[in-house]
Amino acid sequence: MTPSEILQDTFGKAIISASVVHGFPVFVLDKETLPLVAHFVHTHPDLRGSLSLLWAVDHRPREARYELCYLFTLAARKDWLLLRSDLHGDDRLFRSITPHIHAAKWYEREVRDLFGLIAQGHPDLRRLVRHEHWPKGTHPLKKDFSWDTVMGRQEGQYAFRRIEGEGVFEVPVGPIHAGIIEPGHFRFSVAGEPIMQLELHHFWKHRGVEKLFERRRLTDAMPLAERVSGDTTIGHSLAYCQAVETLLGVDVPRRAKYLRSLFLELERLHNHLGDVGAICNDTAYALAHAHCSRMKERIMQLNDRLTGSRFLRGVNLVGGVGCNLAAGQLAEIAEEAAAIERDFSELEAIIFANASLTDRLEATGILKERTAWDHAVMGVVGRASGIDRDLRRDHPFAAYDELPVKVALYRYGDVRARLRVRMDEIHESMRLIREIRARIPQGAIMAEPSRVPAAGEWALSAVEGWRGEILYMVMAGEEGRIHRCKVRDPSFVNWPAIQWAVLGNIIPDFPLINKSFNLSYAGNDL
Amino acid sequence: MFRIIKKSLKTGVVTGQHPEAAPAAQPVPADAKATTKPFRRSLAIREVDTGSCNACEMEMNALMNPVYDGERFGLHVAASPRHADALVVTGPVTVNMERALKDVYKATPDPKIVIALGDCAITCGQFKGSYAVTGPVERHIPVDVRIPGCPPRPAEILAALEDLRERLGKPAG
């Protein structure tokens, strides 16, 4: 039976309507039955749905209706499944699914902060995005909230979970950190050395990205998508492009698709190389860091020579890519990649010959497979904890339908496993770059839109960026504008999981564990 | 051990192997140069991110890699504002970071200079006007030096810092 048949069979009468939108099966449900169905999808052995995205849409001014959508990835089949329920009129309450599906925890808090919709039965309804100084009743994604509102300020303190008792200390860290990193707050509770509890307090960098999208036209929001998380310029711009191309009915030429894959792999390379070095550096092994940052710099300079931007900005455009590469440039990339791979392989041998280094990495910051599954952890972190998911293989986009990817998978879930995943992916990216050079077809690199989306039409797109799955939901508004754009960087999902990975470790190992996750603050805070 | 030595010998010196910086769009003002005189041959920098996309941070980090090697010019990243001569601020100032930025400014001992790094810090860039952004850095604290770019290349940052303190030597190679 297909997943749709299983749902029809079990909940036939409760399903208000079922349809398929751009390849995603959608089931509309009553708000009372949705938590039951969600729980069923999550636990049924033939579905094993893990929550990938939860978002809300305010349909005003066209309709007085809020819509809540729950996107599941079915682990048992590698399919998508979308559940939807509507809140009509002034109804602001819906039932929380967090008691059964842990991964929904931050999403439901986010929906409450940004839309003022309240998840009844949620175990923790403290503010998430809105810091305590935001005035009461500020819900920026509601349509009656103007994008350029000047906010007032009220007094208030975030209520951290506290552990009390003899010898228990709280260690606050941040928002401004010691290194050159983004702002975020970590609150540790320790008794002696080991960490008993870590609580995150993020969203210091909330810039109102999703609201700013709503001011743009479908075709001119690229600069914003590129700046959601600067280190993932290609990942985010590609995910945005693909969603808009689905809405506009653009058939992207093959050559452009190959170039997109190429740039995505270059981005993966420079970030992974940087991370391998940074992980070594946090164990005070500066030699590996120096070599890795030298290799990373080589790729950044290569990016600059190829496209005029070290971060590959302005490369992706709606309809294709803005930068064609000549055969000579492709040869240059392949040469650089081969040289760096040789260089990196020598360094790998040095790294793993160093017992005092590997000793720091092994059994540090273990994220168990079960915890990873419960939090729907994805990307590099997930693959180091036995979550066998990679969109490049499971839901091929760009040119990956013709480029089979070998997915790196480790089960220990410690810092070493996360390092190994990155190292394997560096080699795999090098191989993919060679493959792309051999297979890339000639032809156009841009295509024109073939249709105009109706207001309220939406599309989803998913891209495996270097951190993990990047999801975009773009809903068209009137006259080619954006009605709603939901951005989901993998960091938003993986951040809560770090709170579990550090338990029992000592605070001096936290920077190392954090670096091995290397999550984005900007992409999380939006 | 031999492996490490072999690797180092094979790699050689990479410092200075980068393209020349483009001429600065905004030259360093003379009074900023005067303020930094007491720091002589070193500059301890505290970097504060008030809402950037992380690209400026990556370029600041690149400044300390073996290729740009800011340390050879006496550039040093301080872990605390208390130890800093200069604040490098990136990103538009978000409502949530406004207070933290002002606190950091107060915690930095005088004399000090503030460097606004990147378009967002100077004009708010793509995020201008948003409800969650309270304006460019200079609305909250006095800014002495502006290094535009989205993000500025490390060579450009280095050139601006070099210009700021004319005693810094030219990059080797």
Chai-1 contact restraints between the chains, C-beta under 6 A:
chainA,res_idxA,chainB,res_idxB,connection_type,confidence,min_distance_angstrom,max_distance_angstrom,comment,restraint_id
A,H131,B,N96,contact,1.0,0.0,6.0,A-B,restraint_1
A,P140,B,Y131,contact,1.0,0.0,6.0,A-B,restraint_2
A,D148,B,G129,contact,1.0,0.0,6.0,A-B,restraint_3
A,T149,B,Y131,contact,1.0,0.0,6.0,A-B,restraint_4
A,M151,B,V95,contact,1.0,0.0,6.0,A-B,restraint_5
A,P175,B,A100,contact,1.0,0.0,6.0,A-B,restraint_6
A,I176,B,V48,contact,1.0,0.0,6.0,A-B,restraint_7
A,A178,B,A79,contact,1.0,0.0,6.0,A-B,restraint_8
A,I180,B,E47,contact,1.0,0.0,6.0,A-B,restraint_9
A,I180,B,E57,contact,1.0,0.0,6.0,A-B,restraint_10
A,I180,B,M60,contact,1.0,0.0,6.0,A-B,restraint_11
A,I180,B,N61,contact,1.0,0.0,6.0,A-B,restraint_12
A,E182,B,D49,contact,1.0,0.0,6.0,A-B,restraint_13
A,E182,B,N54,contact,1.0,0.0,6.0,A-B,restraint_14
A,P183,B,D49,contact,1.0,0.0,6.0,A-B,restraint_15
A,W204,B,N96,contact,1.0,0.0,6.0,A-B,restraint_16
A,W204,B,M97,contact,1.0,0.0,6.0,A-B,restraint_17
A,K205,B,G51,contact,1.0,0.0,6.0,A-B,restraint_18
A,K205,B,T94,contact,1.0,0.0,6.0,A-B,restraint_19
A,H206,B,N96,contact,1.0,0.0,6.0,A-B,restraint_20
A,H206,B,A132,contact,1.0,0.0,6.0,A-B,restraint_21
A,R207,B,G51,contact,1.0,0.0,6.0,A-B,restraint_22
A,R207,B,T94,contact,1.0,0.0,6.0,A-B,restraint_23
A,R207,B,F127,contact,1.0,0.0,6.0,A-B,restraint_24
A,R207,B,S130,contact,1.0,0.0,6.0,A-B,restraint_25
A,R207,B,A132,contact,1.0,0.0,6.0,A-B,restraint_26
A,R207,B,V133,contact,1.0,0.0,6.0,A-B,restraint_27
A,G208,B,S130,contact,1.0,0.0,6.0,A-B,restraint_28
A,G208,B,Y131,contact,1.0,0.0,6.0,A-B,restraint_29
A,G208,B,A132,contact,1.0,0.0,6.0,A-B,restraint_30
A,L212,B,S130,contact,1.0,0.0,6.0,A-B,restraint_31
A,P223,B,Q126,contact,1.0,0.0,6.0,A-B,restraint_32
A,L224,B,Q126,contact,1.0,0.0,6.0,A-B,restraint_33
A,R227,B,C53,contact,1.0,0.0,6.0,A-B,restraint_34
A,R227,B,Q126,contact,1.0,0.0,6.0,A-B,restraint_35
A,G230,B,C53,contact,1.0,0.0,6.0,A-B,restraint_36
A,G230,B,N54,contact,1.0,0.0,6.0,A-B,restraint_37
A,G230,B,A55,contact,1.0,0.0,6.0,A-B,restraint_38
A,D231,B,N54,contact,1.0,0.0,6.0,A-B,restraint_39
A,A290,B,P66,contact,1.0,0.0,6.0,A-B,restraint_40
A,S293,B,N65,contact,1.0,0.0,6.0,A-B,restraint_41
A,R294,B,V14,contact,1.0,0.0,6.0,A-B,restraint_42
A,R294,B,P66,contact,1.0,0.0,6.0,A-B,restraint_43
A,E297,B,N65,contact,1.0,0.0,6.0,A-B,restraint_44
A,E297,B,V67,contact,1.0,0.0,6.0,A-B,restraint_45
A,F311,B,A55,contact,1.0,0.0,6.0,A-B,restraint_46
A,E346,B,K7,contact,1.0,0.0,6.0,A-B,restraint_47
A,I350,B,R3,contact,1.0,0.0,6.0,A-B,restraint_48
A,I350,B,I4,contact,1.0,0.0,6.0,A-B,restraint_49
A,A522,B,C53,contact,1.0,0.0,6.0,A-B,restraint_50
A,A522,B,N54,contact,1.0,0.0,6.0,A-B,restraint_51
